[in-house]
């Protein structure tokens, strides 16, 4: 199991009957104990480029959708937009005389 990639482990968990989460890991102390923490009241500022490194690291953890998932999601969004657009057009057509005659007084 040590030589497996993250994807292989994930696929193995899924095929085993569900997505079982691994237990959260405890943070590791770097030594010194409470006395060292009291002696160093400030936290060391992150190095330059730390944000970009962390961002890239987080993006590597993302499970990106495959092509069929992207196509399916796009179709769902287009259908939802068409339904909402048709609804708003219908409401506009129904309220147009009220707005024109009552609110605008023409």
C-alpha positions as CSV (number, residue, x, y, z in Angstrom):
1,X,0.0,0.0,0.0
2,X,3.0,2.3,0.5
3,X,3.6,2.5,-3.3
4,X,0.1,3.3,-4.3
5,X,-1.0,6.7,-5.5
6,X,-3.8,8.7,-4.0
7,X,-6.1,7.8,-6.9
8,X,-5.4,4.1,-6.5
9,X,-6.2,4.2,-2.8
10,X,-9.4,6.2,-3.4
11,X,-10.6,3.8,-6.1
12,X,-9.9,0.8,-3.8
13,X,-11.9,2.4,-1.0
14,X,-14.8,3.1,-3.4
15,X,-14.8,-0.5,-4.7
16,X,-14.7,-1.8,-1.2
17,X,-18.2,-0.5,-0.5
18,X,-18.2,3.2,0.2
19,X,-16.0,6.1,0.8
20,X,-14.6,5.5,4.2
21,X,-12.6,8.4,5.5
22,X,-9.2,8.0,7.1
23,X,-9.0,9.3,10.6
24,X,-7.6,12.8,11.0
25,X,-3.9,12.9,11.9
26,X,-2.7,14.6,15.0
27,X,-0.5,17.6,14.6
28,X,3.1,16.9,15.4
29,X,4.9,19.1,17.9
30,X,8.3,20.2,16.7
31,X,9.8,20.0,20.2
32,X,10.4,22.2,23.1
33,X,7.0,21.7,24.8
34,X,5.2,24.5,26.6
35,X,8.3,26.3,27.7
36,X,9.5,26.8,24.1
37,X,6.0,28.1,23.2
38,X,6.1,30.6,26.0
39,X,9.6,31.8,25.1
40,X,8.5,32.4,21.4
41,X,5.3,34.4,21.6
42,X,5.3,35.4,17.9
43,X,4.7,33.1,15.0
44,X,7.3,33.1,12.2
45,X,6.0,34.9,9.1
46,X,5.5,32.6,6.1
47,X,8.2,32.7,3.5
48,X,7.7,34.5,0.1
49,X,5.6,32.4,-2.3
50,X,4.1,30.4,0.5
51,X,0.6,31.3,-0.6
52,X,1.3,30.1,-4.1
53,X,2.8,26.8,-2.9
54,X,-0.1,26.2,-0.6
55,X,-2.6,27.0,-3.4
56,X,-0.9,24.6,-5.8
57,X,-0.9,21.9,-3.0
58,X,-4.6,22.4,-2.5
59,X,-5.3,22.2,-6.2
60,X,-3.5,18.9,-6.4
61,X,-6.0,17.6,-3.8
62,X,-9.0,18.5,-5.8
63,X,-10.9,15.7,-7.5
64,X,-11.4,17.3,-10.9
65,X,-14.5,16.2,-13.0
66,X,-14.0,14.1,-16.0
67,X,-15.3,15.0,-19.5
68,X,-18.8,13.3,-19.1
69,X,-19.3,15.0,-15.8
70,X,-18.5,18.4,-17.2
71,X,-20.8,17.9,-20.2
72,X,-23.6,16.7,-17.9
73,X,-23.1,19.8,-15.6
74,X,-23.1,22.1,-18.6
75,X,-26.4,20.7,-19.9
76,X,-28.0,21.0,-16.4
77,X,-27.0,24.6,-16.2
78,X,-28.2,25.4,-19.7
79,X,-31.6,23.8,-19.0
80,X,-31.9,25.6,-15.7
81,X,-31.1,28.9,-17.4
82,X,-33.7,28.2,-20.1
83,X,-36.4,27.4,-17.5
84,X,-35.6,30.5,-15.4
85,X,-35.5,32.7,-18.6
86,X,-38.9,31.4,-19.8
87,X,-40.4,32.0,-16.3
88,X,-39.1,35.5,-16.2
89,X,-40.3,36.2,-19.7
90,X,-43.8,34.9,-18.8
91,X,-43.9,37.1,-15.7
92,X,-42.8,40.1,-17.7
93,X,-45.6,39.5,-20.3
94,X,-48.2,39.2,-17.5
95,X,-47.1,42.3,-15.6
96,X,-46.4,44.4,-18.7
97,X,-50.0,45.8,-19.0
98,X,-50.1,46.6,-15.2
99,X,-46.8,48.4,-15.3
100,X,-47.8,50.3,-18.5
101,X,-51.3,51.3,-17.5
102,X,-51.2,51.6,-13.7
103,X,-47.7,52.5,-12.8
104,X,-46.7,54.6,-15.8
105,X,-50.2,55.9,-16.5
106,X,-49.9,56.0,-20.3
